[in-house]
Amino acid sequence: MKRTWSVVTVALLSVVLTACPPKGEGTASNGTTGDILVGEYGSLSGAQATFGQSTHQGIILAIEQANAAGGVKGRQIKVLTEDDQSKQEEAANAVTKLISQNSVQAIIGEVASSASIAAAPICQSNKVPMITPSSTNEAVTKIGDYIFRMCFIDNYQGPVMARFALQELHSRRAAILTDVRNDYSTGLTKVIEETINSSGTAKVVGKQSYSNGDSDFRPQLTTIKSVNPDVIFIPGYYGDAAQIVSQARDLGIKAPFVGGDGWESPKLLEIGGKALNGCYYANHYFSGDPAAVVRNFVDTYQKRWNVVPGALDALGYDAANVLVDALKRAGTTDEPALRDAIASTKDFPGVTGNITLGPDRNPVGKKIVIIAIKDGKMSLATTIDPSTANGGVAAQK
């Protein structure tokens, strides 16, 4: 997930911040003694605050469990958290601080791909392993061999969303509303449009744009209404998506809306209410999954935080546990050894599915679930398992 800013700003920031000062004197030592310091940066406040808050709680639960079980070879893990306020420039500043001042041995973050892309070059240049729980933009892990992720990527998610609309919603005329300042949104739009237009049975008949934080979407929706689509994609974030759907219903647009994992937030229904009935979005897991690993996680999480965990909570939990597992296998916090241990992760039993990292440091074969919204509640519409789906979306219902 990603918002973007000007290319010039990104370039300048990359030049300045990838030349991060040497690590300062932390309270832990690299190697085999002392506390293990893990940095976390996320949107604990700002426009995507629920993303960061949910992820943080998943990370903390995993680390608390690891420490209670004896830590890593007797060493306790300490998480140092920085709030990037949902801003890319603050993400870069946060990671610079965690590395140069706090001497962290690894970093977990971010959710928004824009923030991950702003911060990852700093981790790469300092050879500090970084694991993003849920940045789906393909470019994130291409930054370097110290950058990893736990989630599927947009080049997989987008076609799945499109095929769901084609096969399950029987769509033939699609429209797309894109956040033009958000690389998550523009990236998904590209692959959704390509999938639909190459299907031979459907086409994109309308495209409109907006910017994250806009409040009036009626002009774009009026234009979309005029081309009479039978499905409308909003590959954006929950706050905008909920408002767009609400305003669409006020204008008499009855077509279902389909979104990506950027819709995943407890705020979605709070903002959109009954207007969201009949809508769908792609996600990383479903809290009602009967699998034992999911049930154990949900029960434990509810006891700790008094709330049902969403996908970002689960991905944060998985990211932290994969790091703990790698620390144990590496036997040291020396960054090259830790990097190699993370890279060799195979068949790790995560809440969001078994995790095996491929040569591009992305998980191989992650499932996608499609969430349906009906009567103001979330339910599981279908699960897409790449090992059995054969390009379709009806692998499991």
Secondary structure, DSSP 8 states (H G I E B T S, - for coil): ------HHHHHHHHHHHSS-------SS-SSSSS-EEEEEEE-SSSTTHHHHHHHHHHHHHHHHHHHHTTTBTTB-EEEEEEE-TT-HHHHHHHHHHHHHTT--SEEE--SSHHHHHHHHHHHHHHT--EEESS---TTTGGG-TTEEESS--HHHHHHHHHHHHHHTS--SEEEEEEETT-HHHHHHHHHHHHHHHTSSS-EEEEEEEE-TT----HHHHHHHHHT--SEEEE-S-HHHHHHHHHHHHHTT--S-EEE-GGG-STHHHHHHGGGGTT-EEEES--TT---HHHHHHHHHHHHHHSS---HHHHHHHHHHHHHHHHHHHHSS--HHHHHHHHHT--SEEETTEEE-B-TTSSBSS--EEEEEEETTEEEEEEEE-TTT-TT-S-SB-
